[in-house]
Amino acid sequence: MPLKTRLAQFESSIAFMMPLPSSKLGIVTAEHEIFFYNILTDTKEKILHLNVPKHSEFLYAFDPKHMRLVFGSKESNVLHIVDLNQKKLLNRFELDQQSPTAIAFSPDGSHFVCGTDQGRVLLWRYDTNTLVSRLHSFPEYSSLYTKPKINFVSALAFHNNLLASSGYGGNIVVTNYRSQTHTQRFHPGPMKNQAIVFYKDALISGNQDGVLLKISRNKKFPNQRVSTSLGPIVHLLNVGSTPYVLAASQQRSLTLINIETMKVFKERYIELESSITWVCKDTDEHLFVGTQNGELHEFDLQPITQLEALIDSNAYVEAYRFCEEEPLLRESESYRVLESIYDNAMEKAKYALEKGNIDQAKEFLEPFKSVKSKEIAPLLNAFTYIERLKFLFESRKFSPFYGLVESTPLLQTTTYYKQTEKIWTERFTKAQKLVLLGKTKEAQKELEPFASVNSKRPMIQLLLHHSDVLKTYSKAIYERDYHLLNHLTQQYSILRKLPSYTQLINEAGELENAIIEALKNQAFDQASLLLHELGNIVQYEETYAELKKFSTQASNLYHAITHQQWRSAYHILDSYPELMILPWAQELEYKWQEKLLLCEKYAVRGDIVSIKTTLENLMNIPERYERIGNILRMAYQIQLKVLQSKKQTTLSSGVINYCKLFGVDTEIRHLLKKAKKENLATELDPSQLHLQKRDEWLHNLQSLPDHIV
């Protein structure tokens, strides 16, 4: 178990916590007290005590970049955000007869997401109480479901600009929360997922049955699962760059799971005396665990200092055993140093064994013997034959020499084997030249020492009795005639073992990377030449077809960008998301994100004119207009709220105009409830508040008003 340090004791259980800037840990207790814990000074500071019912259940989310906290009761229909530095309320967000079931801040702190008990995933900005977007709703494909009596959003996870959410039905939706493009939907099963993390090109979800599921986002492998004894999994944490994930329920232990192998490394990797209520981790791989009895513990998941101390004291056995207990250390630089020390010892031992100095070799390996026995024992056993191998080499008895090496493969690391292979290559090359000159007998004499070697005989037979094949092969290699090579190697598979063939195919395989690099650097002529060369290689037919399509679309995208045909450029990027590996395609997407962020800021002010000026003719791009529609709704709703706050009688006209563009929605219904309490918009007829498609505004794109009235 990693080294545990008890940091602090709180009067009630820890309900939520998260690492914050300046080496602080934000902590909320079950009694709704908010603390800052300073990790460097080992001190805690009480910031606020929320004036809410003591035993009510709340959800919390800290802003990871700023000292802000969003919170809301699971029984209420409103969220609040507070500035923890100034200790004041910044905003309140009304959910309109919905209660929160999950909350999370985006990585940059500019947005937060709330999942509700109606299955909706709502996106907000921290600086306005007007909804930015309804990202999606659960259950997925609602037309196939009857409306569930109990609905929910159960898990949220951010990664860069991506948001993964899971809710009723067990489905998971991944979308770019900023642009609402490239949405993916996964249907792993009906079980409720209570935790999600991103891992490389996969999603890892933990469900209420204690099962971890690995879902391929690019669908290159089927879903994989592993069961734990945790019960309902409520926390999942990636651990650095390692292939491990920590899973926790509300029991007293955390489980460590290898995501590459999908096997449990250790069920009770970390154990505590009290039930776990929350876990989080900072960038230095320090794990913080809060418990039911109010204890805060810290665990060093990569105890580098202890490992370095063992290495410095030459305690290599203890160092390896320490790394077996703490597998996360195997990704560290210190572990690589340890491995290099062992590799160096192995090389010295091999050299000593070749010289017959067995005792010296054992001396080199002694510091590692008890932990590397599976490698050391076969090595020592193999080198018991070194004298015989040496005798066979010096007496040029190559048939038993190769027989001994085949039965003891570790002997391939010896200089005797390497020198013998060098002799074979030189003799075979010389024999090839003799055959080409018509001197078959001389060639046969040159290869005679290897004539009885089983592994070499097929090559010798091919050279001496099918010299025409070898001549054709040599010509095909020289001219890089891949079609002929493919025909020859299918007929004579032994040709594939020739170094010249292996080298040629490896060089051909490197063309793929060269083409991608050329496209990244916008060197399209070079990419075309390389692609033409790859097209001649029948062994890479599928790769060629894929790269040709990719190159064509990359060229089309570049043409659209250089000619400022932005609509075409974004349409190509949306149709072929694989182009996003190109840096200049990423730059194009970044510019779009900047436009959206700017438009959001204008929407907060209700500034439709600036939104239209910023986007120009990009407002109805097929894959992106939904996000634009949400920004326009937000801007017009801000205008309506201004009319309401000023008690304007034109509010009714504004609502009617809004409904013509977007139809009546939850936000408008909520606004009207408040307006009617204030005797505003009371003359509206229900028939004027009609439902329609959310993209109806596209039909009025040319006449979108700058002001709702």
Sequence and secondary structure as in RCSB ss.txt:
>XXXX:A:sequence
MPLKTRLAQFESSIAFMMPLPSSKLGIVTAEHEIFFYNILTDTKEKILHLNVPKHSEFLYAFDPKHMRLVFGSKE
SNVLHIVDLNQKKLLNRFELDQQSPTAIAFSPDGSHFVCGTDQGRVLLWRYDTNTLVSRLHSFPEYSSLYTKPKI
NFVSALAFHNNLLASSGYGGNIVVTNYRSQTHTQRFHPGPMKNQAIVFYKDALISGNQDGVLLKISRNKKFPNQR
VSTSLGPIVHLLNVGSTPYVLAASQQRSLTLINIETMKVFKERYIELESSITWVCKDTDEHLFVGTQNGELHEFD
LQPITQLEALIDSNAYVEAYRFCEEEPLLRESESYRVLESIYDNAMEKAKYALEKGNIDQAKEFLEPFKSVKSKE
IAPLLNAFTYIERLKFLFESRKFSPFYGLVESTPLLQTTTYYKQTEKIWTERFTKAQKLVLLGKTKEAQKELEPF
ASVNSKRPMIQLLLHHSDVLKTYSKAIYERDYHLLNHLTQQYSILRKLPSYTQLINEAGELENAIIEALKNQAFD
QASLLLHELGNIVQYEETYAELKKFSTQASNLYHAITHQQWRSAYHILDSYPELMILPWAQELEYKWQEKLLLCE
KYAVRGDIVSIKTTLENLMNIPERYERIGNILRMAYQIQLKVLQSKKQTTLSSGVINYCKLFGVDTEIRHLLKKA
KKENLATELDPSQLHLQKRDEWLHNLQSLPDHIV
>XXXX:A:secstr
   EEEEEE SS EEEEEEETTTEEEEEETT EEEEEETTTTEEEEEEE  S TT  EEEEE SSSSEEEEEETT
SSEEEEEETTTTEEEEEEE SS  EEEEEE TTSSEEEEEETTSEEEEEETT SS  EEEEESSSSGGGS   SS
  EEEEEEETTEEEEEETTS EEEEETTT  S EEE   SS EEEEEEETTEEEEEETTSEEEEEETT SS  EE
EE SSSS  EEEE TTSSEEEEE SSSEEEEEETTTTEEEEEEEEE SS EEEEEE TTSEEEEEETTSEEEEEE
SS HHHHHHHHHTT HHHHHHHHHH GGGGGSHHHHHHHHHHHHHHHHHHHHHHTT HHHHHHHHGGGTTTSHHH
HHHHHHHGGGHHHHHHHHHTT HHHHHHHHHHSGGGGGSHHHHHHHHHHHHHHHHHHHHHHTT HHHHHHHHGGG
TT TTTHHHHHHHHH HHHHHHHHHHHHHT HHHHHHHHHH GGGGGSHHHHHHHHHHHHHHHHHHHHHHTT HH
HHHHHHHHHHT GGGHHHHHHHHHHHHHHHHHHHHHHTT HHHHHHHHHH GGGGGSHHHHHHHHHHHHHHHHHH
HHHHTT HHHHHHHHGGGTT TTTHHHHHHHHHHHHHHHHHHHHHTT TTHHHHHHHHHHHH   HHHHHHHHHH
HHTT STT  GGGS    TTGGGGGGGG  SS  
